[in-house]
Structures are given as structure tokens and as C-alpha cells.
Amino acid sequence: KRVKNYKKTLKRTLPNIHVTIEIKKELWNAITKVDKKLHNVQIESIPYNDLSVATILSNELGYKVYIVHRLDLETTGILLFAKHSKAAQNICQQFRERSINKYYLAEVSGHITLESLSKCKNVSILTSNNNDNIVGIISAPICKDYDNLPKQKIDFEQGKRSETLFTIISHHTIGSIQSTIVMLKPITGRSHQLRVHMKHIGHSIINDRFYSNLFHSSILPSNLLYSNKLNNNDNEEWKYLLKLHAFQLDLKHPKSNKSLNIIAKCTLP
């Protein structure tokens, strides 16, 4: 009943957006997972407002929740909330110790190949089978771009150590547009890290309003597509959902210490 009321609240406050949010109850009594399939819903705000997921969730569940895994505004996928402060402290400690594994799916512009990666000085190839199943690490320090906040940028003097593990899943061509499905695992946790690193190697995430000029309906994830006209003119230009999806979290349950594999499904072509 609370889940249904939660969805009704979101539909009422965001009438033009398709709402498909699930609250998973099989995570015992310490944490709640929300599958975020909206590109412009705030997770939390200071002060909290009616459109904040944290506020709506707290109101509908009847108690305060603590955000322990957040996403950029446009990113879809797993949000994780602790149901009490001790659980939040435990999970935050796991994040600080980097014992939690996070996995994202992204669709990026162009075909990522060994040739394109050979032009990047900050990429180390771990394994490859020609241009299929390439696994590598991007190592490029990131800091705030103070002239263009909230953007971040690569800075080898002022930036903090930033590393991203990537695995090539598949290559695709739609008309004249080439793209690559890639799995990304942030080793460090800098703001906008995945988006900045993909831009750095010349393959920006599709529909990234900060770091890419490529906007189209593309492939991933087709069931999460959101579109809206870029302006009020009568034209065929459309703005689409950022192709970045947080699909898996691996962590220890804060109470039982059991291994948890939390997944927000995303259909690949």
C-alpha cells in the first residue's frame, strides 16, 4: 500500500513523467532500495522539498531514511537508503573502505577500439580479444571546474586520483551514429567521474548535457526513454535520457553481514 501511495504521489507531483519506481522489501530491516527510472527527480535537497525522493520516501514509510548511495540527477538505477542511523554509518564505512563494488552500464559515442584507446595516454589495457571484450582502466585525476560549476575536469596538477575500470560489452550502429555499450566500475568515487573519464578518452556518454554534444534516442536502456522538446519551436529536435544506469551494488548487509547483490535490471540489445 505504501509503495502504491508513493507512486501516486510522484505521479501527482510530476504529471508529465512516466513513473516506475519500486521499493524492494526483501532486504530485511536495515535498508531500502529504490530503482530510480526518472532522469530529473531530486534524491534529496537542503532543505528537503516535496520532489525529493528522500522526503517522499520518509513521508510514505513513516520514518526518516538516510541516503547511502546517491546518483547524479540524470542517472537512472539504484538508490540506497538506510532505515536507521547505525545502518547508514555501517554502509558509509564500507564505502570509505572501498569494499562496496558499484557497476554501471553506459552507452557512449563512437566505437571504442584498441586503436582509439591507443591514443589515450591514461588508459591501461588489462585484457582484450581484438576489439571485443576489452577490459581496461582509465587513470586521470579529477577536480572541480570552478569556471563552469557543477562541471568537473581532468587536472594533472590539482586533481585527485581517479580510476575507472571499463569493460566493452558490444558495438552498435544506428544509421550514421556509432555507439558502444560499456560496463563501468568506479574504483574511486569522484563527482561526475564516469562522465568525465568517458569524455577524456573521446567517447562521451550519449545525452550527457555537460560533457557531450550527441543527443539521440539510442539503445540503452530502451524502457527508460524520456524525451522533451529542446525549445518551443516546431522542429524535430528532442532531448533524451542520459545513457548511464547504475545497475548493481555489491555490499555487506549492515546487520547480518551477509553479502548482498542489489540489481536494477536494464535490458540490453
Secondary structure in CASP SS format (residue, H / E / C, confidence):
PFRMAT SS
TARGET T0000
AUTHOR 0000-0000-0000
METHOD secondary structure of the structure
MODEL  1
K C 1.00
R H 1.00
V H 1.00
K H 1.00
N H 1.00
Y H 1.00
K H 1.00
K H 1.00
T H 1.00
L H 1.00
K H 1.00
R H 1.00
T H 1.00
L C 1.00
P C 1.00
N C 1.00
I C 1.00
H C 1.00
V C 1.00
T C 1.00
I C 1.00
E C 1.00
I E 1.00
K E 1.00
K C 1.00
E C 1.00
L C 1.00
W C 1.00
N C 1.00
A C 1.00
I E 1.00
T E 1.00
K E 1.00
V E 1.00
D E 1.00
K E 1.00
K C 1.00
L C 1.00
H C 1.00
N C 1.00
V C 1.00
Q C 1.00
I C 1.00
E C 1.00
S C 1.00
I C 1.00
P C 1.00
Y C 1.00
N C 1.00
D C 1.00
L C 1.00
S C 1.00
V H 1.00
A H 1.00
T H 1.00
I H 1.00
L H 1.00
S H 1.00
N H 1.00
E H 1.00
L H 1.00
G C 1.00
Y C 1.00
K C 1.00
V C 1.00
Y E 1.00
I E 1.00
V E 1.00
H E 1.00
R C 1.00
L C 1.00
D C 1.00
L C 1.00
E C 1.00
T C 1.00
T E 1.00
G E 1.00
I E 1.00
L E 1.00
L E 1.00
F E 1.00
A E 1.00
K C 1.00
H C 1.00
S H 1.00
K H 1.00
A H 1.00
A H 1.00
Q H 1.00
N H 1.00
I H 1.00
C H 1.00
Q H 1.00
Q H 1.00
F H 1.00
R H 1.00
E C 1.00
R C 1.00
S C 1.00
I C 1.00
N E 1.00
K E 1.00
Y E 1.00
Y E 1.00
L E 1.00
A E 1.00
E E 1.00
V E 1.00
S E 1.00
G C 1.00
H C 1.00
I C 1.00
T C 1.00
L H 1.00
E H 1.00
S H 1.00
L H 1.00
S C 1.00
K C 1.00
C C 1.00
K C 1.00
N C 1.00
V E 1.00
S E 1.00
I E 1.00
L E 1.00
T E 1.00
S E 1.00
N E 1.00
N C 1.00
N C 1.00
D E 1.00
N E 1.00
I E 1.00
V E 1.00
G E 1.00
I E 1.00
I E 1.00
S E 1.00
A C 1.00
P C 1.00
I E 1.00
C E 1.00
K E 1.00
D C 1.00
Y C 1.00
D C 1.00
N C 1.00
L C 1.00
P C 1.00
K C 1.00
Q E 1.00
K E 1.00
I E 1.00
D C 1.00
F C 1.00
E C 1.00
Q C 1.00
G C 1.00
K E 1.00
R C 1.00
S C 1.00
E E 1.00
T E 1.00
L E 1.00
F E 1.00
T E 1.00
I E 1.00
I E 1.00
S E 1.00
H E 1.00
H E 1.00
T E 1.00
I E 1.00
G C 1.00
S C 1.00
I E 1.00
Q E 1.00
S E 1.00
T E 1.00
I E 1.00
V E 1.00
M E 1.00
L E 1.00
K E 1.00
P E 1.00
I C 1.00
T C 1.00
G C 1.00
R C 1.00
S C 1.00
H C 1.00
Q H 1.00
L H 1.00
R H 1.00
V H 1.00
H H 1.00
M H 1.00
K H 1.00
H H 1.00
I C 1.00
G C 1.00
H C 1.00
S C 1.00
I E 1.00
I C 1.00
N C 1.00
D C 1.00
R C 1.00
F C 1.00
Y C 1.00
S C 1.00
N C 1.00
L C 1.00
F C 1.00
H C 1.00
S C 1.00
S C 1.00
I C 1.00
L C 1.00
P C 1.00
S H 1.00
N H 1.00
L H 1.00
L C 1.00
Y C 1.00
S E 1.00
N E 1.00
K E 1.00
L C 1.00
N C 1.00
N C 1.00
N C 1.00
D C 1.00
N C 1.00
E C 1.00
E C 1.00
W E 1.00
K E 1.00
Y E 1.00
L C 1.00
L C 1.00
K C 1.00
L E 1.00
H E 1.00
A E 1.00
F E 1.00
Q E 1.00
L E 1.00
D E 1.00
L E 1.00
K E 1.00
H C 1.00
P C 1.00
K C 1.00
S C 1.00
N C 1.00
K C 1.00
S E 1.00
L E 1.00
N E 1.00
I E 1.00
I E 1.00
A C 1.00
K C 1.00
C C 1.00
T C 1.00
L C 1.00
P C 1.00
END
